[in-house]
């Protein structure tokens, strides 16, 4: 099976910034505990206002899909409904 890597960023509307900053630590903690998560980093970009850089590695497609499903039904999924996502996903 191929490892899955997601790399990119999210852009957060001003009105959602505080809620996302507050929810982010728990989201990172829960994701890193998921079976199959190898790397999970979400960091504020110092060069771009309201941009968060995202880098993820999962052991295979199934673990990545499980992560996406969990997030869709999570608090993080709710508070990030208005963000713009710009990701590239590749198998290695």
C-alpha positions in Angstrom: 0.0 0.0 0.0 1.1 3.5 -0.7 1.6 6.2 1.9 -0.6 9.3 1.5 0.8 12.8 1.8 -1.4 15.9 1.9 0.3 19.3 1.6 -1.1 22.7 1.3 -2.9 25.4 3.3 -6.2 26.7 4.5 -7.3 30.4 4.4 -9.5 31.4 7.2 -12.1 34.2 7.1 -11.5 36.9 9.8 -14.8 36.0 11.5 -13.7 32.4 12.1 -10.0 33.0 13.0 -10.4 33.0 16.8 -12.6 29.8 16.8 -10.1 28.0 14.6 -7.1 29.1 16.7 -8.9 27.7 19.8 -10.0 24.5 18.2 -6.7 23.7 16.5 -4.7 22.2 19.4 -7.4 19.6 20.1 -7.7 18.8 16.4 -4.0 18.2 16.1 -4.0 16.1 19.3 -6.9 13.9 18.1 -5.4 13.4 14.6 -2.0 12.4 15.9 -3.7 9.7 18.0 -5.4 8.2 15.0 -4.3 4.8 13.8 -2.2 5.3 10.7 -1.3 8.9 11.2 2.5 9.4 10.7 2.8 13.2 10.6 0.2 15.9 11.2 1.2 19.6 11.3 -1.0 22.6 11.0 0.8 25.9 11.6 0.0 29.6 11.1 1.9 31.0 8.2 3.8 34.1 9.4 3.9 35.5 5.9 0.2 35.4 5.1 -2.6 36.7 7.3 -5.2 34.0 8.2 -3.3 31.2 6.4 -2.5 27.9 8.0 0.0 25.5 6.4 -1.0 21.9 6.5 1.2 18.8 6.1 -0.1 15.3 6.7 1.2 11.7 6.2 -0.9 8.6 6.6 0.3 5.0 6.2 -2.2 4.2 3.5 -5.4 5.4 1.8 -7.7 3.7 4.3 -6.2 5.6 7.2 -6.4 8.8 5.3 -10.1 8.2 4.5 -10.8 7.3 8.1 -9.3 10.6 9.1 -11.3 12.6 6.6 -14.5 10.9 7.9 -13.7 11.6 11.5 -13.0 15.2 10.8 -16.2 15.7 8.8 -18.2 14.9 12.0 -16.0 16.7 14.5 -15.9 20.1 16.1 -13.0 21.0 13.8 -15.2 20.1 10.8 -17.9 22.5 12.1 -15.6 25.5 12.8 -13.8 25.1 9.5 -16.8 25.0 7.2 -16.0 28.5 5.8 -12.3 28.0 5.2 -10.8 27.8 1.7 -8.7 24.7 1.3 -5.8 24.4 -1.1 -4.3 20.9 -0.9 -2.3 18.5 -3.0 -2.6 14.8 -2.2 -0.1 12.2 -3.5 0.7 8.6 -3.0 4.3 7.5 -2.4 
